[in-house]
Amino acid sequence: MITKLEDKVTELEQEVGWRKKLEKQLYESQESLQLAMDGAQMGMWDWNVQTGEVKFNQKWLEQFGYEPEEVTPDISFWGKLMHPEDQQRSQDLLNANLNGDIEAYENEYRVKNKSGDWQWVLARGKVASRDEAGKPLRHVGTLIEVSDRKNALIVLEKSYAQMEKQVEIRTADLLKANQQLEDEILLRNKSDSALRESEERFRMLAENARDIIYRMSLPDGIYEYMSPAVTEITGYTPHECYRNPLIIRQILHPDWVDYFDEKWDQIQEGKLSLVYEYQIIHKTGEVRWIYQKNVFIRDLNGNPGAIEGICTDITEIKTAEMVLAKQNERLDELVAERTSKLQIVSEALSEEKERYRLIFNTAPIGIFHYNSDGVVTECNSVCLEMIGGSREKLIGLNIFKSVKNEYLIV
């Protein structure tokens, strides 16, 4: 009897050694996955759809300032952190993914961190497994903070709105001043003094404006008026514009010459675009963006006799657009690259788990698992044959209490 027990103890020793080796391999695979996630600065979730249990990695916790013990491992906890305005859209997209209407879940929304501040995040995930009926069992995904990009976009949108408002105000002022001038010109023969006062008001408005205000006669294309702001925006003085009516074509960026020729041909046909947007080359060599609004001034017969307009330097806004576009492009590349790396590591981990299960089930030695309390949680068929008992009897058995202390190896 003692000999048999000693033989079983020896077998247990071999099994424990084999089990530790497998556990080490599994730990190294998990460590590789964690390093990849940390390097990618990504949070990760693993959600059991049927039970509601969800696991978050350490990077997920760090992004929002939480400690592991402060997080409830349930999907409802995540929902409570989401901004109310973003919840419906997020739920609709998630349901579409779970139902198989869309292949993957991708959404940007706001999350409240531990300090109470809202952070923008980009979440991407998909259903990892389904049961035989097609119901989702497991949903996994990644999370990356995009607050800087979203905030930059919000600032840019506000800048656009402010620019449009300023242009509308300035255009309205110009049109109002122009109408006043036109009305008073019609009364020139009756009141020269009224005309001089009107011209003075227009001059004060134009000469103190930050935007270029101009008037060009048609069809010869000669400038009748050019405000002082032209020097700041183009580097050339009003006098240079009067002396050389073609100066605007000469300072055009090469990419916009054909565009301007086309617009000039349309003007000759009596057609005028209300808005132009193009680039010029400043006298210093600097490239600048111009936003221009135009209006025909017609004679008593209704024919175009002049063009009046206002030109605004929008270089800063255009620069901000290009910077944001590059940031978005870089972010998409980074997310794609890191998602690819995560996929590779995840596949490697899955292969490692599958190899362990194969070894566990086909090993010629008995293998069983037990928890920290000594309770057996799993065993292979060889182990059952060696012990001579049934699986039902072995699972749940406390080996610390069932094996004599002098033969127990931990």
C-alpha positions as CSV (number, residue, x, y, z in Angstrom):
1,M,0.0,0.0,0.0
2,I,2.8,2.4,0.9
3,T,4.6,1.5,-2.3
4,K,1.5,2.4,-4.4
5,L,1.1,5.6,-2.5
6,E,4.8,6.5,-3.1
7,D,4.3,5.7,-6.8
8,K,1.4,8.1,-6.9
9,V,3.3,10.8,-5.1
10,T,6.1,10.4,-7.7
11,E,3.6,10.8,-10.4
12,L,2.1,13.8,-8.7
13,E,5.6,15.3,-8.5
14,Q,6.1,14.8,-12.3
15,E,2.7,16.2,-13.0
16,V,3.3,19.3,-10.8
17,G,6.6,19.9,-12.7
18,W,4.9,19.5,-16.0
19,R,2.1,21.8,-14.9
20,K,4.5,24.5,-13.8
21,K,6.3,24.4,-17.1
22,L,3.0,24.9,-19.0
23,E,2.0,27.7,-16.6
24,K,5.3,29.5,-17.3
25,Q,4.7,29.3,-21.0
26,L,1.2,30.7,-20.6
27,Y,2.5,33.5,-18.4
28,E,5.1,34.5,-20.9
29,S,2.5,34.6,-23.7
30,Q,0.2,36.8,-21.5
31,E,3.2,39.0,-20.6
32,S,3.9,39.5,-24.3
33,L,0.3,40.6,-24.9
34,Q,0.4,43.0,-22.0
35,L,3.7,44.6,-23.2
36,A,2.2,45.1,-26.7
37,M,-0.9,46.7,-25.2
38,D,1.2,49.0,-23.0
39,G,3.4,50.0,-25.9
40,A,0.4,50.9,-28.0
41,Q,-1.0,53.0,-25.2
42,M,-4.3,51.2,-25.6
43,G,-7.0,50.2,-23.1
44,M,-8.6,46.8,-23.8
45,W,-11.9,45.2,-22.7
46,D,-13.0,41.6,-22.8
47,W,-16.8,41.3,-22.3
48,N,-18.8,38.2,-21.5
49,V,-22.0,39.2,-23.3
50,Q,-24.2,36.5,-21.6
51,T,-23.2,37.3,-18.0
52,G,-22.3,41.0,-18.4
53,E,-18.9,40.4,-16.8
54,V,-16.2,42.6,-18.4
55,K,-12.4,42.7,-17.9
56,F,-10.3,45.8,-18.4
57,N,-6.5,45.9,-18.7
58,Q,-4.2,48.2,-16.6
59,K,-3.9,50.8,-19.4
60,W,-7.7,51.1,-19.5
61,L,-7.6,51.9,-15.8
62,E,-4.7,54.3,-16.1
63,Q,-6.4,56.3,-18.8
64,F,-9.2,57.3,-16.5
65,G,-7.4,57.3,-13.2
66,Y,-9.1,54.3,-11.5
67,E,-7.6,51.6,-9.3
68,P,-8.6,48.0,-10.0
69,E,-10.6,47.8,-6.7
70,E,-12.6,50.9,-7.8
71,V,-13.9,49.3,-11.0
72,T,-17.0,47.0,-11.0
73,P,-16.3,44.2,-13.5
74,D,-19.7,44.6,-15.2
75,I,-20.7,46.3,-18.5
76,S,-23.2,48.6,-16.6
77,F,-20.2,50.3,-14.9
78,W,-18.8,51.4,-18.3
79,G,-22.3,52.7,-19.3
80,K,-22.4,54.9,-16.2
81,L,-19.2,56.6,-17.2
82,M,-20.4,57.5,-20.7
83,H,-21.7,61.0,-21.5
84,P,-25.5,61.0,-21.6
85,E,-25.5,62.6,-25.1
86,D,-23.3,59.8,-26.5
87,Q,-25.1,56.8,-24.9
88,Q,-27.9,56.2,-27.5
89,R,-25.6,56.3,-30.5
90,S,-23.1,54.0,-28.8
91,Q,-25.8,51.5,-27.9
92,D,-27.2,51.5,-31.4
93,L,-23.8,50.8,-32.9
94,L,-23.1,48.1,-30.3
95,N,-26.4,46.4,-30.9
96,A,-25.8,46.5,-34.7
97,N,-22.4,44.7,-34.1
98,L,-23.9,42.2,-31.7
99,N,-26.7,41.4,-34.1
100,G,-24.3,41.0,-37.0
101,D,-25.5,44.0,-39.0
102,I,-22.1,45.5,-39.0
103,E,-18.7,43.6,-38.9
104,A,-17.1,45.8,-36.2
105,Y,-18.0,48.4,-33.6
106,E,-16.3,51.8,-33.9
107,N,-17.3,54.9,-32.1
108,E,-16.0,58.1,-30.6
109,Y,-17.6,59.3,-27.4
110,R,-16.9,61.0,-24.0
111,V,-16.1,59.3,-20.8
112,K,-15.9,60.8,-17.3
113,N,-12.6,60.1,-15.6
114,K,-12.1,59.7,-11.8
115,S,-11.5,63.5,-11.5
116,G,-14.9,64.2,-13.1
117,D,-13.5,65.5,-16.4
118,W,-14.8,64.3,-19.8
119,Q,-12.3,62.6,-22.1
120,W,-12.8,61.7,-25.7
121,V,-12.0,58.1,-26.7
122,L,-12.0,56.1,-29.9
123,A,-13.4,52.6,-29.2
124,R,-13.0,49.7,-31.7
125,G,-14.2,46.2,-31.1
126,K,-16.0,43.1,-32.5
127,V,-17.7,39.9,-31.5
128,A,-15.0,37.3,-30.8
129,S,-17.2,34.3,-30.5
130,R,-20.9,33.2,-30.9
131,D,-22.8,30.0,-29.9
132,E,-24.3,27.6,-32.4
133,A,-27.5,29.7,-32.6
134,G,-25.4,32.8,-33.6
135,K,-25.8,34.6,-30.2
136,P,-22.8,36.6,-29.2
137,L,-20.8,35.1,-26.4
138,R,-17.7,37.3,-26.2
139,H,-16.9,40.9,-27.3
140,V,-13.4,42.3,-27.2
141,G,-11.9,45.6,-28.3
142,T,-9.5,48.4,-27.7
143,L,-9.7,52.0,-26.5
144,I,-7.5,55.0,-27.2
145,E,-7.8,58.6,-26.0
146,V,-8.3,61.2,-28.7
147,S,-9.2,64.2,-26.6
148,D,-6.5,66.4,-28.3
149,R,-7.7,65.7,-31.8
150,K,-11.4,66.2,-30.9
151,N,-10.6,69.4,-29.0
152,A,-8.6,70.7,-32.0
153,L,-11.5,70.0,-34.3
154,I,-13.9,71.8,-32.0
155,V,-11.7,74.8,-31.9
156,L,-11.4,74.8,-35.7
157,E,-15.2,74.6,-36.1
158,K,-15.6,77.5,-33.8
159,S,-12.9,79.4,-35.8
160,Y,-14.9,78.7,-39.0
161,A,-18.1,80.0,-37.4
162,Q,-16.3,83.2,-36.2
163,M,-14.7,83.8,-39.5
164,E,-18.0,83.4,-41.4
165,K,-19.7,85.8,-39.0
166,Q,-16.9,88.3,-39.3
167,V,-17.0,88.1,-43.1
168,E,-20.8,88.5,-43.1
169,I,-20.5,91.5,-40.8
170,R,-17.8,93.1,-42.9
171,T,-19.6,92.3,-46.2
172,A,-22.8,93.8,-44.8
173,D,-21.0,96.9,-43.7
174,L,-19.4,97.2,-47.2
175,L,-22.6,96.7,-49.0
176,K,-24.4,99.1,-46.7
177,A,-21.7,101.7,-47.3
178,N,-21.7,101.0,-51.0
179,Q,-25.5,101.4,-51.2
180,Q,-25.3,104.6,-49.4
181,L,-22.6,105.8,-51.8
182,E,-24.6,104.7,-54.8
183,D,-27.7,106.5,-53.6
184,E,-25.8,109.7,-53.0
185,I,-24.1,109.5,-56.4
186,L,-27.5,109.6,-58.0
187,L,-28.1,112.9,-56.2
188,R,-24.7,114.3,-57.3
189,N,-26.2,117.2,-59.3
190,K,-28.4,118.2,-56.4
191,S,-25.8,118.0,-53.6
192,D,-22.1,117.9,-54.2
193,S,-21.5,118.4,-50.5
194,A,-23.6,115.3,-49.7
195,L,-21.4,113.3,-52.1
196,R,-18.2,114.4,-50.4
197,E,-19.6,113.4,-47.0
198,S,-20.5,110.0,-48.3
199,E,-17.1,109.5,-49.9
200,E,-15.5,110.5,-46.7
201,R,-17.5,107.9,-44.7
202,F,-16.7,105.2,-47.2
203,R,-13.0,106.2,-47.2
204,M,-12.9,106.0,-43.3
205,L,-14.5,102.6,-43.4
206,A,-12.2,101.2,-46.1
207,E,-8.9,102.7,-44.9
208,N,-9.4,101.4,-41.3
209,A,-10.5,97.9,-42.3
210,R,-8.2,94.9,-41.8
211,D,-9.5,93.3,-45.0
212,I,-8.9,94.5,-48.6
213,I,-11.8,96.6,-50.0
214,Y,-11.6,97.2,-53.7
215,R,-13.5,98.5,-56.8
216,M,-12.6,97.5,-60.3
217,S,-14.2,99.0,-63.4
218,L,-15.5,96.8,-66.2
219,P,-14.8,95.6,-68.8
220,D,-11.2,97.1,-68.7
221,G,-10.3,95.6,-65.3
222,I,-8.8,98.8,-63.9
223,Y,-8.7,99.4,-60.2
224,E,-10.7,102.5,-59.2
225,Y,-10.1,101.9,-55.5
226,M,-7.8,99.7,-53.4
227,S,-7.8,100.0,-49.6
228,P,-4.5,100.3,-47.6
229,A,-5.0,96.7,-46.2
230,V,-3.6,95.4,-49.5
231,T,-0.1,96.2,-48.3
232,E,-0.4,94.0,-45.2
233,I,-2.0,91.1,-47.0
234,T,0.0,91.1,-50.3
235,G,3.0,93.2,-49.6
236,Y,2.1,95.6,-52.5
237,T,0.8,99.2,-52.1
238,P,-2.4,100.5,-53.5
239,H,-0.3,102.7,-55.9
240,E,1.3,99.6,-57.3
241,C,-2.2,98.1,-58.0
242,Y,-3.4,101.3,-59.7
243,R,-0.2,101.4,-61.8
244,N,-0.4,97.7,-62.8
245,P,-4.0,96.4,-63.0
246,L,-2.7,92.9,-63.8
247,I,-0.8,92.6,-60.5
248,I,-3.3,90.3,-59.0
249,R,-2.6,87.7,-61.8
250,Q,1.1,88.1,-61.3
251,I,1.0,87.4,-57.5
252,L,-1.3,84.4,-58.0
253,H,0.1,81.0,-56.9
254,P,0.9,79.0,-60.1
255,D,-1.7,76.4,-59.1
256,W,-4.5,79.1,-59.3
257,V,-3.7,80.9,-62.6
258,D,-6.1,78.8,-64.7
259,Y,-8.8,79.2,-62.0
260,F,-8.5,83.0,-62.2
261,D,-8.5,83.0,-66.0
262,E,-11.7,81.0,-66.0
263,K,-13.4,83.4,-63.5
264,W,-12.3,86.4,-65.5
265,D,-13.8,84.9,-68.7
266,Q,-17.1,84.4,-66.8
267,I,-17.1,88.1,-65.7
268,Q,-16.7,89.2,-69.3
269,E,-19.9,87.1,-70.0
270,G,-21.7,88.9,-67.2
271,K,-21.4,86.0,-64.7
272,L,-19.9,86.6,-61.3
273,S,-19.1,84.0,-58.5
274,L,-20.0,85.5,-55.2
275,V,-17.1,83.8,-53.4
276,Y,-13.5,83.0,-54.5
277,E,-10.9,81.1,-52.4
278,Y,-7.3,80.9,-53.7
279,Q,-3.6,81.3,-52.9
280,I,-1.3,84.2,-53.6
281,I,2.5,84.7,-53.1
282,H,3.2,87.6,-50.8
283,K,5.9,90.1,-51.8
284,T,8.2,88.3,-49.3
285,G,7.6,85.0,-51.0
286,E,5.2,83.7,-48.4
287,V,2.2,81.8,-49.6
288,R,-1.1,83.0,-48.3
289,W,-4.8,81.9,-48.6
290,I,-7.4,84.5,-49.6
291,Y,-11.2,84.4,-49.1
292,Q,-12.9,86.9,-51.5
293,K,-16.5,88.0,-51.8
294,N,-17.7,90.0,-54.8
295,V,-20.7,91.9,-56.1
296,F,-21.6,93.5,-59.5
297,I,-22.2,97.2,-59.6
298,R,-24.7,97.8,-62.4
299,D,-25.4,101.0,-64.4
300,L,-28.8,102.5,-65.0
301,N,-29.4,100.0,-67.9
302,G,-28.6,97.0,-65.6
303,N,-25.3,96.2,-67.2
304,P,-22.2,95.4,-65.0
305,G,-20.1,98.5,-64.8
306,A,-17.8,97.5,-61.9
307,I,-17.0,94.9,-59.3
308,E,-16.7,95.7,-55.6
309,G,-15.5,93.2,-53.1
310,I,-13.7,92.3,-49.9
311,C,-10.7,90.0,-49.5
312,T,-9.8,88.3,-46.2
313,D,-6.5,86.6,-45.2
314,I,-7.5,83.1,-44.1
315,T,-4.0,81.6,-44.0
316,E,-4.1,80.7,-40.3
317,I,-7.4,78.8,-40.7
318,K,-6.2,76.9,-43.7
319,T,-2.9,76.0,-41.9
320,A,-4.9,74.7,-39.0
321,E,-7.0,72.6,-41.4
322,M,-3.9,71.0,-42.9
323,V,-2.3,70.3,-39.5
324,L,-5.5,68.7,-38.3
325,A,-5.7,66.6,-41.5
326,K,-2.2,65.3,-40.9
327,Q,-2.9,64.6,-37.3
328,N,-6.0,62.6,-38.3
329,E,-4.0,60.7,-40.9
330,R,-1.2,59.9,-38.5
331,L,-3.7,58.8,-35.8
332,D,-5.4,56.4,-38.3
333,E,-2.0,55.0,-39.3
334,L,-1.0,54.6,-35.6
335,V,-4.3,52.9,-34.6
336,A,-4.1,50.5,-37.6
337,E,-0.5,49.6,-36.8
338,R,-1.2,49.0,-33.1
339,T,-4.4,47.1,-33.8
340,S,-2.4,44.9,-36.2
341,K,0.2,44.2,-33.6
342,L,-2.5,43.4,-31.0
343,Q,-4.1,41.0,-33.4
344,I,-0.8,39.2,-34.0
345,V,-0.2,38.8,-30.2
346,S,-3.8,37.8,-29.6
347,E,-3.6,35.1,-32.2
348,A,-0.3,33.9,-30.8
349,L,-1.9,33.7,-27.3
350,S,-4.8,31.8,-28.7
351,E,-2.5,29.3,-30.4
352,E,-0.6,28.9,-27.1
353,K,-3.8,28.2,-25.2
354,E,-4.8,25.7,-27.8
355,R,-1.4,24.0,-27.6
356,Y,-1.7,23.8,-23.8
357,R,-5.2,22.2,-24.1
358,L,-3.9,19.7,-26.6
359,I,-1.0,18.8,-24.3
360,F,-3.3,18.6,-21.3
361,N,-5.7,16.2,-23.0
362,T,-3.1,14.0,-24.8
363,A,-0.2,13.9,-22.3
364,P,0.8,10.3,-21.3
365,I,0.9,11.4,-17.7
366,G,-1.8,12.4,-15.3
367,I,-2.4,16.1,-15.0
368,F,-4.8,17.9,-12.7
369,H,-5.3,21.5,-11.6
370,Y,-6.0,22.7,-8.1
371,N,-6.6,26.2,-6.7
372,S,-4.8,27.9,-3.8
373,D,-7.1,26.1,-1.3
374,G,-6.1,22.8,-2.7
375,V,-9.4,22.0,-4.4
376,V,-9.1,20.1,-7.7
377,T,-10.6,22.1,-10.5
378,E,-9.7,20.0,-13.6
379,C,-8.0,16.8,-14.6
380,N,-7.2,14.8,-17.7
381,S,-8.2,11.2,-18.5
382,V,-4.8,9.7,-17.7
383,C,-5.1,11.2,-14.2
384,L,-8.5,9.5,-13.7
385,E,-7.0,6.1,-14.9
386,M,-4.1,6.4,-12.5
387,I,-6.2,7.3,-9.5
388,G,-8.9,4.8,-10.4
389,G,-11.8,7.2,-9.6
390,S,-14.4,9.0,-11.6
391,R,-14.2,12.7,-12.7
392,E,-17.1,13.6,-10.5
393,K,-15.4,12.3,-7.4
394,L,-12.0,14.0,-8.2
395,I,-13.3,17.4,-9.1
396,G,-13.9,19.4,-5.9
397,L,-11.6,17.1,-3.9
398,N,-9.3,18.9,-1.5
399,I,-5.9,17.3,-2.0
400,F,-4.4,19.0,1.1
401,K,-6.8,17.0,3.2
402,S,-7.0,13.8,1.2
403,V,-3.2,13.1,1.0
404,K,-1.1,12.5,4.1
405,N,1.2,15.4,4.9
406,E,4.4,13.3,4.6
407,Y,3.6,12.6,1.0
408,L,2.2,16.0,0.1
409,I,4.2,18.1,-2.4
410,V,3.1,21.7,-3.0
